C-alpha cells in the first residue's frame, strides 16, 4: 500500500481544480499555405517550412513532425522550425528532446520571445519551476505585452507557492487582454487558494461568460462551490471533469449507456466504475451497499489492489477488474464519483456516515497480538502525499516528518509509521526514530490495504495529512486527526473541526499558510488532554 501515491495516479488525475492549462504559442503559423505541387524538383526550404506550419496549425501533429524532421535532416537551420518542433516533441511527451530543440532555437535567435516562453512551458512539465520562471520572465522582457507570457508566469508562481505574485502577474495578463478567458479562469484558481472565494467565483464566471464552452472553468467552479458547501451546484459542475481534462478517466471503459442526471430505479442493473485515486475509491465506495439496499443490481469495478478490502468490508463480494467491466453488456453505468450527485449527498444528507470499512478477524487478531507488546499508546502517523500532486494543484498538504518532533517530546506514547513509498525515507534520519514501535520494520513490509486496515484498527489514534490514509482510517471508524493546509481540498470545507464524511474524524486546520508548527502545538496540547492523560 503506497500512502505516498494513493490519491491520484498523475498530476492531471485530480478531484479539484486543475493545474493551469498552459498555452503553447507557435513560433509562426502561416494560414492557407499549400505545398507547390507543380514542380518535380525537390521541395525548397520555404516549402517544407510552410507545409510544416500548415499541418501544425491544423493540429495534424504526425504530418507536421515529418516535415519538421525533413527540414532538419536536410541540414536547414531556422529558429521557428526548431521552436515548433520542440512543441511537437512536448506534445508527444519527449520533454528532454523538446527542451533541447527549443534551446537550439534560442541559440539561433536569443531575442525570440516565443521560444523563451515555450521553454518555460517545457520546464514546467519537467518540474524545473525556478528555471521556468527565469525563461518566462525573459519572454516578458522581450515582449512586455504578451498576455500569454504574463498568464504563464502566474502559473509558475502559483506552483511555486507565490500566490500574491501569481495574482499580480495574472491580473497583468487580463489588463493586456481583457477577454482572455484562460487568464480569468486561472485567476479564479489563485484567488481560491488565497481564500478569496467570492472573487474567485466572479473571476471564474467571467471566464465562462467569455467562453461559455470552457469546461475547465465549469470544473474549477465546482471546487469553489463545494468548498463553500454548495453541494447541489458544486456536484453539478463537477460533472465537467471528464470534458475539462481528457486524462481524467475511469478504471474501465463501459460499453453500455451512461447514467446522466436521472434517478436510479429499483430492479435496474448498474455498473459503477471507480475513477481517479485510491483515496477517492475508499471514500465513495460506501454507497455501493446502499444502492443494493434500494433494490438496484450493482456491479462494482475498482482498482485490483483494493479488492480484498472491498470483499472483507462487505462492499462487494466479487468486485470487477477494469478489464471485466469492459465486457458488461447489460444495464447502465456510472462513474463512482458521480454517485454523490445522483444520491443528492450533502452535509445535511450524508446517507452513509457509520463505519463501512473492515479488515478480517484473523488479521485484526494478528496485529492485536503483535502490537500488544507495546507498553504505551500507539499513534499511527502519515505525513506525505503523492509527489505529483505536491507539484501541481495541492502544494503544501504534506508535512515534513521532522515537524512531528513537537509531539515526540511527550514520552507517553509511541509512533507507528503508516507511510509507504515516497516520503518513507524520512524515517531513516528523523531525530525521534527511537519513538517508533519495535515492529516498525514488519509494518514497513506490508503494502496490502487489508492488512493495513487491521494495523490502523489496532492503533489508539491516527494523525495524518490529507491522503488516502485519512479515508481508510475514517471509513474504519478509527479516531483520526486530520491535519489540513489553510485552504484544503473541497471535501473538508472551510471551517469547523468535524466533517459529515467521518464522525470519528477531527480536523486541525492551518491558521496561517505553511505554518505546520502552530498546528502541531495545538495537536500536542490536545494529546495531553485527551489521549495521554
GUNU-579368 format. One line per 5 residues: number of its first residue (from 1); for each residue x, y, z of C-alpha. Coordinates in nm, 3 decimals. Layout:
N
NUM = X Y Z  ... $
This chain:
533
1 = 0.000 0.000 0.000  0.159 0.324 -0.113  0.027 0.607 0.101  0.251 0.848 -0.085  0.062 0.799 -0.408 $
6 = -0.282 0.675 -0.318  -0.497 0.973 -0.403  -0.410 1.008 -0.769  -0.221 0.842 -1.050  -0.081 1.154 -1.210 $
11 = -0.080 1.527 -1.173  -0.381 1.567 -1.403  -0.597 1.298 -1.244  -0.728 1.501 -0.958  -1.058 1.577 -0.799 $
16 = -1.034 1.951 -0.765  -0.927 2.240 -0.991  -0.661 2.153 -1.243  -0.312 2.282 -1.260  -0.331 2.569 -1.504 $
21 = -0.371 2.485 -1.869  -0.070 2.644 -2.039  -0.087 2.780 -2.391  0.179 2.678 -2.642  0.213 2.961 -2.898 $
26 = 0.380 2.854 -3.221  0.686 3.039 -3.339  0.495 3.132 -3.651  0.179 2.999 -3.812  0.101 3.083 -4.176 $
31 = -0.257 3.014 -4.278  -0.385 2.886 -4.613  -0.046 2.774 -4.737  -0.016 2.473 -4.966  0.279 2.283 -5.096 $
36 = 0.379 2.373 -5.450  0.297 2.052 -5.640  0.352 2.192 -5.990  0.719 2.110 -5.992  0.901 1.780 -5.990 $
41 = 1.201 1.937 -5.823  1.291 1.877 -5.463  1.081 2.096 -5.228  1.255 2.413 -5.123  1.335 2.506 -4.768 $
46 = 1.049 2.755 -4.766  0.803 2.498 -4.898  0.895 2.245 -4.631  0.865 2.509 -4.360  0.530 2.634 -4.484 $
51 = 0.382 2.288 -4.512  0.500 2.202 -4.161  0.346 2.524 -4.028  0.021 2.445 -4.208  -0.010 2.094 -4.067 $
56 = 0.085 2.220 -3.721  -0.179 2.495 -3.725  -0.441 2.237 -3.829  -0.344 2.009 -3.541  -0.204 1.738 -3.766 $
61 = 0.088 1.663 -3.538  0.216 1.347 -3.708  0.242 1.512 -4.051  0.388 1.831 -3.907  0.655 1.626 -3.732 $
66 = 0.753 1.459 -4.060  0.803 1.794 -4.234  0.997 1.944 -3.942  1.221 1.638 -3.939  1.267 1.662 -4.316 $
71 = 1.374 2.024 -4.278  1.620 1.935 -4.004  1.753 1.623 -4.180  1.841 1.831 -4.484  2.065 2.046 -4.269 $
76 = 1.846 2.356 -4.271  1.853 2.576 -3.965  1.567 2.804 -3.858  1.466 2.915 -3.508  1.090 2.898 -3.581 $
81 = 1.114 2.543 -3.706  1.326 2.440 -3.409  1.086 2.605 -3.163  0.778 2.448 -3.320  0.949 2.110 -3.342 $
86 = 1.005 2.147 -2.966  0.630 2.198 -2.921  0.559 1.882 -3.119  0.803 1.684 -2.906  0.647 1.820 -2.589 $
91 = 0.301 1.722 -2.709  0.435 1.370 -2.765  0.586 1.359 -2.416  0.951 1.377 -2.524  1.030 1.657 -2.282 $
96 = 1.410 1.646 -2.277  1.425 1.645 -2.657  1.171 1.927 -2.662  1.394 2.126 -2.428  1.698 2.057 -2.647 $
101 = 1.539 2.182 -2.971  1.383 2.485 -2.803  1.720 2.583 -2.662  1.865 2.544 -3.013  1.602 2.792 -3.134 $
106 = 1.715 3.036 -2.865  2.079 2.988 -2.964  1.992 3.089 -3.321  1.791 3.389 -3.203  1.836 3.492 -2.839 $
111 = 1.564 3.756 -2.883  1.298 3.506 -2.993  1.043 3.569 -2.714  0.811 3.280 -2.801  1.098 3.033 -2.781 $
116 = 1.175 3.152 -2.427  0.805 3.124 -2.347  0.781 2.772 -2.487  1.095 2.671 -2.297  0.924 2.786 -1.980 $
121 = 0.626 2.563 -2.060  0.852 2.263 -2.114  1.039 2.329 -1.791  0.706 2.337 -1.606  0.637 1.984 -1.728 $
126 = 0.989 1.887 -1.618  0.913 2.031 -1.272  1.203 2.275 -1.306  0.994 2.566 -1.186  1.271 2.809 -1.096 $
131 = 1.422 2.775 -1.444  1.075 2.801 -1.595  1.024 3.129 -1.412  1.351 3.271 -1.545  1.269 3.165 -1.901 $
136 = 0.919 3.312 -1.886  1.044 3.638 -1.736  1.290 3.658 -2.027  0.997 3.619 -2.267  0.821 3.907 -2.091 $
141 = 1.134 4.120 -2.106  1.146 4.068 -2.482  0.771 4.110 -2.528  0.616 4.302 -2.234  0.267 4.300 -2.388 $
146 = 0.240 3.922 -2.418  -0.071 3.829 -2.222  0.018 3.460 -2.257  0.359 3.515 -2.100  0.217 3.703 -1.802 $
151 = -0.051 3.437 -1.756  0.205 3.157 -1.776  0.426 3.335 -1.525  0.124 3.336 -1.296  0.105 2.960 -1.347 $
156 = 0.465 2.913 -1.242  0.446 3.146 -0.944  0.132 2.970 -0.824  0.307 2.634 -0.846  0.599 2.781 -0.652 $
161 = 0.356 2.884 -0.379  0.398 3.256 -0.450  0.026 3.323 -0.464  0.028 3.701 -0.425  0.284 3.740 -0.705 $
166 = 0.086 3.493 -0.916  -0.226 3.705 -0.872  -0.045 4.019 -0.986  0.102 3.850 -1.292  -0.231 3.701 -1.396 $
171 = -0.409 4.033 -1.348  -0.146 4.187 -1.575  -0.239 3.934 -1.844  -0.604 4.037 -1.810  -0.509 4.405 -1.824 $
176 = -0.333 4.341 -2.155  -0.613 4.120 -2.289  -0.943 4.174 -2.102  -1.121 3.894 -2.293  -0.855 3.636 -2.208 $
181 = -1.079 3.358 -2.071  -0.794 3.135 -1.959  -0.638 3.413 -1.753  -0.971 3.484 -1.581  -1.008 3.112 -1.506 $
186 = -0.651 3.091 -1.373  -0.707 3.397 -1.160  -1.004 3.219 -1.008  -0.779 2.929 -0.909  -0.526 3.161 -0.747 $
191 = -0.792 3.358 -0.559  -0.945 3.033 -0.437  -0.608 2.926 -0.296  -0.583 3.265 -0.128  -0.920 3.208 0.036 $
196 = -1.088 3.486 -0.163  -1.376 3.265 -0.273  -1.620 3.538 -0.374  -1.361 3.699 -0.600  -1.261 3.356 -0.727 $
201 = -1.620 3.280 -0.820  -1.661 3.611 -1.004  -1.339 3.560 -1.196  -1.437 3.207 -1.296  -1.785 3.321 -1.402 $
206 = -1.618 3.590 -1.614  -1.417 3.320 -1.790  -1.740 3.132 -1.859  -1.907 3.450 -1.987  -1.622 3.499 -2.235 $
211 = -1.611 3.132 -2.332  -1.938 2.952 -2.245  -1.794 2.623 -2.373  -1.494 2.627 -2.139  -1.523 2.301 -1.945 $
216 = -1.214 2.387 -1.740  -1.385 2.688 -1.586  -1.701 2.496 -1.503  -1.488 2.230 -1.337  -1.296 2.494 -1.142 $
221 = -1.627 2.647 -1.039  -1.730 2.312 -0.892  -1.438 2.323 -0.650  -1.529 2.673 -0.535  -1.894 2.583 -0.483 $
226 = -1.815 2.260 -0.299  -1.556 2.430 -0.080  -1.827 2.678 0.020  -2.062 2.389 0.100  -2.290 2.441 -0.200 $
231 = -2.317 2.073 -0.290  -2.607 2.088 -0.535  -2.441 2.333 -0.774  -2.091 2.208 -0.698  -2.168 1.846 -0.783 $
236 = -2.348 1.961 -1.097  -2.037 2.143 -1.222  -1.818 1.853 -1.106  -1.961 1.653 -1.395  -1.745 1.866 -1.628 $
241 = -1.432 1.688 -1.503  -1.409 1.449 -1.797  -1.457 1.727 -2.052  -1.213 1.956 -1.872  -0.924 1.713 -1.888 $
246 = -0.908 1.422 -2.129  -0.663 1.246 -1.897  -0.944 1.202 -1.646  -1.073 0.851 -1.696  -1.247 0.570 -1.519 $
251 = -1.080 0.239 -1.437  -1.256 0.061 -1.719  -1.443 0.161 -2.033  -1.809 0.068 -2.022  -1.985 -0.029 -2.344 $
256 = -2.335 0.042 -2.216  -2.541 0.359 -2.166  -2.414 0.605 -1.908  -2.640 0.736 -1.633  -2.679 1.108 -1.671 $
261 = -2.874 1.328 -1.431  -3.151 1.077 -1.371  -3.294 0.882 -1.082  -3.200 0.518 -1.041  -3.489 0.277 -1.035 $
266 = -3.542 -0.043 -0.839  -3.451 -0.357 -1.027  -3.221 -0.199 -1.287  -2.870 -0.320 -1.348  -2.599 -0.065 -1.268 $
271 = -2.224 -0.086 -1.326  -2.029 0.151 -1.101  -1.672 0.216 -1.218  -1.408 0.371 -0.994  -1.201 0.665 -1.112 $
276 = -0.906 0.878 -1.008  -0.711 0.773 -0.698  -0.736 0.507 -0.431  -0.845 0.761 -0.172  -1.143 0.852 -0.390 $
281 = -1.248 0.490 -0.415  -1.212 0.443 -0.039  -1.426 0.750 0.026  -1.711 0.683 -0.215  -1.739 0.303 -0.222 $
286 = -1.962 0.339 0.088  -2.258 0.394 -0.146  -2.237 0.054 -0.317  -2.417 -0.141 -0.039  -2.670 0.143 -0.007 $
291 = -2.760 0.119 -0.376  -2.800 -0.254 -0.338  -3.030 -0.200 -0.038  -3.250 0.011 -0.264  -3.309 -0.284 -0.492 $
296 = -3.054 -0.190 -0.756  -2.849 -0.472 -0.909  -2.498 -0.328 -0.868  -2.170 -0.443 -1.015  -1.861 -0.257 -0.890 $
301 = -1.534 -0.216 -1.079  -1.239 -0.091 -0.874  -0.860 -0.095 -0.860  -0.744 -0.452 -0.800  -0.524 -0.359 -0.503 $
306 = -0.845 -0.272 -0.313  -1.036 -0.591 -0.397  -0.957 -0.787 -0.080  -1.053 -0.487 0.136  -1.374 -0.435 -0.064 $
311 = -1.467 -0.800 -0.012  -1.381 -0.809 0.360  -1.581 -0.489 0.415  -1.891 -0.632 0.252  -1.889 -0.363 -0.014 $
316 = -1.897 -0.619 -0.295  -1.839 -0.993 -0.289  -1.695 -1.004 -0.640  -1.554 -0.667 -0.747  -1.470 -0.644 -1.114 $
321 = -1.137 -0.561 -1.270  -1.130 -0.282 -1.532  -1.098 -0.548 -1.799  -1.408 -0.727 -1.673  -1.601 -0.401 -1.662 $
326 = -1.536 -0.360 -2.032  -1.730 -0.680 -2.106  -2.053 -0.585 -1.922  -2.332 -0.566 -2.180  -2.649 -0.510 -1.977 $
331 = -2.787 -0.215 -1.784  -2.633 0.128 -1.738  -2.309 0.253 -1.589  -2.198 0.547 -1.377  -1.858 0.680 -1.259 $
336 = -1.811 0.627 -0.884  -1.762 0.998 -0.812  -2.093 1.081 -0.982  -2.287 0.889 -0.715  -2.294 1.183 -0.467 $
341 = -2.483 1.392 -0.722  -2.719 1.110 -0.814  -2.790 1.039 -0.445  -2.806 1.413 -0.361  -2.534 1.388 -0.097 $
346 = -2.476 1.697 0.117  -2.374 1.776 0.476  -2.744 1.756 0.566  -2.794 1.432 0.371  -2.484 1.213 0.416 $
351 = -2.683 0.885 0.383  -2.383 0.680 0.500  -2.176 0.803 0.795  -2.125 0.493 1.008  -1.808 0.281 0.964 $
356 = -1.809 0.081 0.641  -1.451 -0.047 0.604  -1.334 -0.362 0.786  -1.039 -0.597 0.782  -1.072 -0.966 0.869 $
361 = -1.098 -1.105 1.220  -0.782 -1.307 1.156  -0.573 -1.003 1.061  -0.720 -0.789 1.338  -0.621 -1.055 1.594 $
366 = -0.276 -1.094 1.436  -0.196 -0.726 1.478  -0.359 -0.707 1.818  -0.116 -0.972 1.934  0.185 -0.803 1.775 $
371 = 0.106 -0.452 1.896  0.004 -0.565 2.246  0.375 -0.597 2.318  0.397 -0.219 2.318  0.351 -0.084 2.669 $
376 = 0.232 0.263 2.566  -0.048 0.405 2.350  0.023 0.384 1.976  -0.030 0.677 1.739  -0.021 0.591 1.370 $
381 = 0.108 0.874 1.154  0.122 0.952 0.783  0.288 1.267 0.657  0.348 1.263 0.281  0.113 1.261 -0.017 $
386 = 0.199 1.189 -0.378  0.487 1.385 -0.521  0.295 1.460 -0.841  0.008 1.629 -0.657  0.251 1.823 -0.440 $
391 = 0.399 1.964 -0.759  0.066 2.054 -0.912  -0.264 2.154 -0.758  -0.226 2.050 -0.393  0.104 2.202 -0.282 $
396 = 0.159 2.225 0.089  -0.075 1.949 0.207  0.214 1.720 0.310  0.410 1.768 0.632  0.784 1.703 0.679 $
401 = 0.819 1.416 0.926  1.055 1.619 1.141  0.764 1.854 1.218  0.617 1.573 1.429  0.911 1.617 1.667 $
406 = 0.687 1.858 1.860  0.470 1.561 1.951  0.766 1.331 2.007  0.874 1.535 2.309  0.599 1.359 2.501 $
411 = 0.731 1.026 2.626  0.394 0.868 2.700  0.327 0.708 2.362  0.496 0.550 2.059  0.458 0.633 1.691 $
416 = 0.370 0.384 1.419  0.453 0.487 1.064  0.182 0.425 0.805  0.389 0.595 0.534  0.470 0.385 0.228 $
421 = 0.678 0.464 -0.078  0.780 0.825 -0.139  0.836 1.006 0.191  0.908 0.695 0.396  1.282 0.759 0.355 $
426 = 1.245 1.049 0.600  1.205 0.793 0.877  1.567 0.684 0.837  1.707 1.018 0.950  1.441 1.173 1.175 $
431 = 1.552 1.288 1.519  1.297 1.071 1.702  1.344 0.742 1.523  1.355 0.569 1.861  0.992 0.673 1.923 $
436 = 0.852 0.421 1.672  0.714 0.080 1.762  0.956 -0.211 1.769  0.770 -0.392 1.492  0.803 -0.096 1.251 $
441 = 1.019 -0.297 1.004  0.743 -0.557 0.983  0.485 -0.284 0.921  0.704 -0.128 0.652  0.699 -0.455 0.460 $
446 = 0.319 -0.462 0.446  0.179 -0.299 0.132  -0.164 -0.461 0.145  -0.468 -0.242 0.220  -0.650 -0.519 0.403 $
451 = -0.358 -0.578 0.638  -0.300 -0.208 0.690  -0.666 -0.165 0.782  -0.603 -0.416 1.063  -0.292 -0.225 1.172 $
456 = -0.486 0.101 1.181  -0.769 -0.060 1.376  -0.520 -0.161 1.647  -0.378 0.190 1.693  -0.512 0.423 1.961 $
461 = -0.515 0.725 1.729  -0.427 0.814 1.370  -0.274 1.150 1.282  -0.234 1.219 0.912  -0.219 1.477 0.641 $
466 = -0.476 1.464 0.361  -0.401 1.130 0.193  -0.588 0.802 0.143  -0.489 0.704 0.498  -0.741 0.962 0.623 $
471 = -1.019 0.792 0.426  -0.909 0.444 0.526  -0.898 0.532 0.897  -1.218 0.736 0.878  -1.400 0.458 0.694 $
476 = -1.295 0.212 0.966  -1.435 0.449 1.229  -1.098 0.488 1.400  -1.028 0.810 1.587  -0.831 1.013 1.334 $
481 = -0.694 1.365 1.347  -0.660 1.517 1.002  -0.409 1.799 0.957  -0.514 2.040 0.681  -0.346 2.325 0.497 $
486 = -0.513 2.668 0.516  -0.728 2.615 0.205  -0.785 2.241 0.191  -0.937 2.007 -0.063  -1.308 2.080 -0.103 $
491 = -1.411 1.764 0.083  -1.320 1.927 0.414  -1.485 2.266 0.366  -1.352 2.591 0.503  -1.427 2.572 0.873 $
496 = -1.513 2.356 1.170  -1.342 2.069 1.348  -1.580 1.796 1.231  -1.691 1.654 0.897  -2.007 1.470 0.799 $
501 = -1.796 1.229 0.594  -1.637 1.068 0.901  -1.787 1.127 1.250  -1.474 0.981 1.415  -1.251 1.243 1.249 $
506 = -1.130 1.572 1.393  -0.991 1.845 1.170  -0.689 2.058 1.265  -0.662 2.345 1.018  -0.370 2.576 0.947 $
511 = -0.443 2.926 1.073  -0.157 3.059 0.862  -0.040 2.926 0.526  0.259 2.687 0.552  0.265 2.712 0.933 $
516 = 0.252 2.350 1.048  0.437 2.424 1.373  0.139 2.611 1.515  -0.087 2.322 1.415  0.145 2.074 1.587 $
521 = 0.140 2.284 1.905  -0.240 2.254 1.915  -0.224 1.882 1.841  0.033 1.834 2.119  -0.186 2.018 2.368 $
526 = -0.487 1.813 2.267  -0.291 1.491 2.302  -0.212 1.579 2.661  -0.577 1.646 2.732  -0.749 1.358 2.552 $
531 = -0.508 1.074 2.481  -0.225 1.080 2.728  -0.397 1.196 3.044 $
